[in-house]
Amino acid sequence: MNDRMDEWLAHLPGEPPAPDLVARIVTALHNRRRTQARWRQIGFMAAVGLAVGGALVVLSWAEATSFLASNLAGPDGSGLSQIIEAFLASPLESVSGWVQSAISLQSALAEGIAIAFSLGMVLLAVAAFGGLARLLQPSPPANGYSHPMGR
């Protein structure tokens, strides 16, 4: 029975290609190249951000560590119990004092740590997100073709 089916299939006329097939292929190739170029730019910018940010952090590392060591010492056991007692006695004033302390620490950070260190940390964070996005990009299909389903 398969022989007869093969004969019938051989006599069927072939279907012509879709009229816009060439245009769709060219558009798909253009889109793929544009997407690859965009991902290369993201990777390049992440690498530049990593290099510049790392250099800025290394250059200002000594100043940052000395400032952080002197200003961010945690409270000892008795100081912590005093903080808790003050919070339980008057929560609103304690929270207000904490906010004022945070604001003064922020201004001390801005004055104590060089702008280079802060900018370097920001660039390192941006580079990390760019590198993560680059790593999580969708991989191209194994056969090299991509086409939307259902069209």
C-alpha positions in Angstrom: 0.0 0.0 0.0 2.9 2.3 0.6 4.0 2.0 -3.0 0.7 3.3 -4.2 0.8 6.2 -1.8 4.3 7.1 -3.1 3.1 7.1 -6.6 0.2 9.4 -5.8 2.5 11.7 -3.8 4.9 11.8 -6.8 2.1 13.1 -9.1 1.0 15.9 -6.8 2.1 19.3 -7.9 4.7 21.1 -5.7 3.7 24.1 -3.7 5.3 27.4 -4.7 7.1 29.2 -1.9 5.3 32.0 -0.1 5.5 35.3 -1.9 7.0 37.1 1.0 9.5 34.3 2.0 12.6 36.2 0.8 11.5 39.4 2.6 10.8 37.5 5.8 14.2 35.7 5.7 16.1 39.0 5.1 14.1 40.7 7.9 14.9 37.8 10.3 18.6 38.0 9.4 18.6 41.7 9.9 16.9 41.4 13.3 19.3 38.7 14.4 22.3 40.7 13.5 20.9 43.8 15.2 20.1 41.8 18.3 23.6 40.3 18.4 25.2 43.7 17.9 23.1 45.0 20.8 24.2 42.2 23.1 27.8 42.8 22.1 27.4 46.5 23.1 25.9 45.5 26.4 28.8 43.1 27.0 31.4 45.7 26.0 29.8 48.4 28.2 29.7 45.9 31.2 33.4 45.2 30.6 34.2 48.9 30.5 32.2 49.6 33.6 34.0 46.7 35.4 37.4 48.0 34.4 36.7 51.7 35.3 34.8 50.9 38.4 37.4 48.5 39.6 40.2 51.0 39.0 38.3 53.7 40.9 37.6 51.4 43.9 41.3 50.2 44.0 42.5 53.8 43.8 40.3 55.0 46.8 40.3 51.7 48.8 42.7 52.9 51.5 40.7 56.0 52.3 37.4 54.0 52.2 38.5 51.3 54.6 39.9 53.8 57.1 36.7 55.8 57.1 34.5 52.7 57.3 36.5 51.2 60.2 36.3 54.4 62.2 32.6 55.2 61.6 30.8 51.9 61.4 31.8 50.3 64.7 28.8 48.4 66.0 27.4 48.9 69.5 28.7 46.6 72.3 26.3 44.5 74.4 25.5 47.2 77.0 25.0 49.8 74.2 22.6 47.5 72.5 20.5 47.0 75.6 20.4 50.8 76.1 19.2 51.2 72.5 16.4 48.6 73.1 15.4 50.2 76.4 15.3 53.6 74.8 13.2 52.3 71.9 10.7 50.6 74.3 10.4 53.7 76.4 9.8 56.2 73.6 9.6 54.6 70.1 8.9 57.8 68.2 11.9 59.7 69.6 14.2 56.6 69.0 13.1 56.3 65.4 13.6 60.0 64.9 17.1 59.8 66.4 17.9 56.8 64.2 16.8 58.8 61.1 19.0 61.7 62.2 21.9 59.4 62.7 21.4 57.8 59.3 21.3 61.3 57.7 24.5 62.4 59.5 26.2 59.1 58.5 25.2 59.7 54.9 26.7 63.2 54.9 29.8 61.8 56.6 30.0 59.1 53.9 29.8 61.8 51.2 32.5 63.8 52.9 34.7 60.9 54.1 34.7 58.5 51.2 35.9 60.0 48.0 33.5 60.4 45.1 35.8 58.1 43.1 35.0 55.2 45.5 31.2 55.8 45.3 31.3 56.1 41.5 33.4 53.0 41.3 30.9 51.0 43.3 28.1 52.3 41.1 30.0 51.3 38.0 30.7 47.9 39.4 27.0 47.4 40.2 26.0 48.5 36.7 28.6 46.2 35.2 27.3 43.3 37.3 23.8 43.8 36.0 25.0 44.2 32.4 27.0 41.0 32.7 24.1 39.2 34.3 21.8 40.3 31.5 24.4 39.2 29.0 24.6 35.7 30.6 20.8 35.4 30.7 20.2 36.3 27.1 18.1 33.7 25.3 20.2 31.3 23.3 19.6 31.0 19.5 17.9 27.9 18.3 20.2 24.9 17.7 19.3 24.8 14.0 20.2 28.4 13.4 16.6 29.4 12.4 14.1 31.3 14.3 10.7 32.0 13.2 7.5 32.9 15.1 5.1 30.0 15.5 1.7 30.2 13.9 2.5 32.5 11.0 
